[in-house]
Amino acid sequence: MIRAEAITLLRGGDVLFEDSDLHVFPGHRVGLVGRNGCGKSSLFALLRGELSADGGNIHLPANWHIASVAQDTPALDKAAIDYVMDGDTEFRQLETQLTQAEADNNGEAIANCHDKLAGIGAYDIQPRTASLMAGLGFTQEQLQQPVKAFSGGWRMRLNLAQVLIARADLMLLDEPTNHLDVDAIFWLESWLKQYDGTLLLISHDRDFLDSVTTDIIHIEHKKLNSYRGNYSQFEHQRAEHIAQQQSEYEKSQVMRQHLQAYVDRFRYKASKAKQAQSRLKAIEKLPSQAPLRAESGIDFHFLTPDKLPNPLLTLRDAKAGYGDTTILEHIKLNLVPGTRLGLLGRNGAGKSTLIKLLAGELEPMAGERLVNPGLSIGYFAQHQLETLDLSASALLHLQRMDNQASEQKLRDFLGGFGFSGDQATRSVEPMSGGEKARLALALIIYQRPNLLLLDEPTNHLDLGLRDALVAALQEYEGALIVVSHDRHLLRTTVDEFCLVANRKAETFDGDLDAYHDWLQQQAANDKRSEKSSESSAGKQRDDRKQQKRLEAEARQKTKPLRQQIEKAENSIHTLELKLAELHQQLSDGSLYDEANKARLQKLLDQQTQAQKDLQHQENLWMTAEEELEELTEKLQQTEDK
C-alpha cells in the first residue's frame, strides 16, 4: 500500500500541503481532486520519486512498477503499435535478452527467456495492443503509421496506450480523458474498472470519476483529505461535514456569549472569581474559527442578448467539407432561441466541421446557410485560445472591445471569472490553459451572443469551473450548440441530441446511455463486417441438414459457457441493485452523526464488499464471454473446413 505520514510539500516557496497523512490500499481506484494549482500533479511527481517531501515520509512497496503518461512524444519513424508495445518495458527487456541469447547460441538462456516471455503473456501482446488501441479510437490502418504522422492529441492517446499495456502495479493518470471523445471514454471506463492494480487518477470529468473511482482524495486548504466512495458520494460527505462543522461552530458561539456574559458580570466579585476563571478556561477550549467553507470557486452569468430573433440561423440541404472532400451533406437545421442541442458522433465524423459551418468559418459547398440580420454568434473552440494577445491583460482585452465602459465596470465583470485585483492586469502569456479558457469565455459572454457554439469548452477547466459553466449555461436565453466529451455538461445543459455519422447530421432519439448502446452496436457491426470480408472466399454450405446438425452441436458445446454468462449477469444485476440501495442509505445525512458511526462503518464495509463482488462477477462474465467467443470462432473454423 501507499502510506504517507505527516508529509509536507513546497513548490516555489508555496506550501502545497503540510503535515498530511495518506493511505492508499492495493487495488483501490482513487480520484485526486482539488482546484488547479493545489498540488495534484506535484503529488504524482512525489510518488514517481521526481520530488522529495519537505517533511514527513512516504512509503511505496519497493517492487511496485509505476506507470504514468508521458507528456511529450518524440517524432519517431517507429510504427504506432510498436511504440505502444514499448510501454511493457519488461517485455522489451526480455526481447533484447532473447536476441542476445540467440546471437550467442546459448540454448539455456534462450529457453529461460522463452519461459519468462510466456509468463508475462508476451506471445499475445501484439493482438492485445491492437485491441487496446482500437478501444482508444485507432483504426487498423493507423497501427502501422509512424508516430510522427500523428497530431498532438493522438500522440497523447499513444502515450496513454503505453501506460495501459504496461502491466503496472500503480498507474498514475493525469487527465486521461482530455484528448478522448465520448466513445473512447466509455471504453476507457470499462477497461479501468477491470484493472486489478492500484490507480490514482486526476480528472475534472465527474461522470468519469463516478464510474471509475472507489475513493477520493481531496486537496483543500493544504491538507490531503480521504473519502470512501466515488465523486458524488464525496460531494455528499463533504457537504455534510461542512454543515456539521457550521452547526458546531454556531453552538459554540452561543455558549461563548453565555460564558462571556457570566465572566463580565462576576470577574471582579471575590465570591465568584473562581467560577469566572473556570468559565474563561471553558471559553478558551471552544472552537475559535468558523469551519472551512467550500471553495468559493467562480461565479459568472451570461448577459442577456440584446436581440432574440426567430429563427436565428437555418441550414437548408447544406454540404460541408474541405477542398474536394465532402464531410457532411444534406444538413437541415433550424436554430431558434431556446435551442439546446448536443452533437454526438465518433471521432472524425464531422462534429467540429458542422460547428465551423454554423459559425461561418466554412462556407457551404452546396445548399444554403441563411442568417438572420440580428444574429450574434459566440464561438468557443480550443484554437481560439491561440488568438489571445499574449502581451495584453484580461482588462485590456475587454477595453479593446468596449472603450466606452468604465474600468470599474470591466473589473467587476472580470471578477466573476476569477480575474480580480492584479490578476486583471496581468499579461496573458504566463496564464495556465484553464485561465486562458476562462478569459476566452469572458470575452465571448461580454458580447451578449444569441447563438452560442461551444466546441469542447471544458478542456483545461477544473471541476469548480465546469460547475460554474453548467450553472451559467442553464440560465442562458439564446440558442446553444455543444460538442463535448464531458457527459455531465451534456446531460445538464442540452435538451436534444444530433448524431453526426455516415456524412449526415440527424436528430438522435435517445439520451447518452442510448448513444453508448449505439456505439457498441456500431463496434459490433464493424467487427462482423471485418470478419465477413476476411471469410468472403469461404465456400457456401449446400447441405442444410448438415448445417443444422453443426449448429446444434455448437449450441451444446457452448451451453456451459452461456450458462456461466447468464449466472454472472444475474449476479451483476443483483449486486448493482444492492449497491444502489447502499448508496441510497449512505445518502442519509443523519448517518454521519457520531451516534451512527458504527452503522455508517457497517454500510461502508458492505459497500466495499459489494464492489469487490461486483468486480469479481464482471471478471467472470468477461472471461466467459471471451472463452465463448474463442470457442465459437473455433467451431466456425471447423465448419468452414
Salt bridges, closest charged atoms under 4 A:
GLU5 OE2 - ARG3 NE 3.21
GLU50 OE2 - ARG48 NE 2.91
ASP77 OD1 - LYS148 NZ 2.52
ASP86 OD2 - LYS78 NZ 2.62
ASP86 OD1 - ARG92 NE 2.62
ASP88 OD1 - ARG167 NH2 3.01
GLU90 OE1 - ARG167 NH2 3.06
GLU95 OE1 - ARG92 NH1 2.84
ASP124 OD1 - ARG128 NE 3.01
GLU175 OE2 - HIS204 ND1 2.59
ASP181 OD1 - ARG157 NH2 3.87
GLU189 OE2 - ARG487 NH2 2.27
ASP207 OD2 - ARG491 NH1 1.96
ASP215 OD1 - HIS28 ND1 2.92
ASP215 OD2 - ARG228 NH1 2.46
GLU220 OE1 - HIS218 ND1 3.57
GLU220 OE2 - HIS221 NE2 3.47
GLU220 OE2 - ARG238 NH2 2.36
GLU235 OE1 - ARG206 NH1 3.05
GLU240 OE2 - HIS236 NE2 3.87
ASP299 OD1 - HIS301 NE2 3.46
ASP317 OD1 - HIS330 ND1 2.86
GLU329 OE2 - ARG503 NH2 3.44
GLU361 OE2 - HIS383 NE2 3.80
GLU368 OE1 - ARG316 NH1 3.95
ASP389 OD2 - ARG400 NH1 2.91
GLU407 OE2 - ARG411 NE 2.96
GLU435 OE2 - ARG426 NH2 3.01
GLU456 OE1 - HIS485 ND1 2.90
ASP467 OD1 - ARG206 NH2 2.72
GLU475 OE1 - HIS301 ND1 2.94
ASP486 OD2 - ARG466 NH1 2.78
ASP513 OD1 - ARG491 NH2 3.81
ASP526 OD2 - ARG346 NH2 2.94
GLU553 OE2 - ARG549 NH1 2.38
GLU629 OE2 - LYS527 NZ 2.43
GLU633 OE2 - LYS531 NZ 3.28
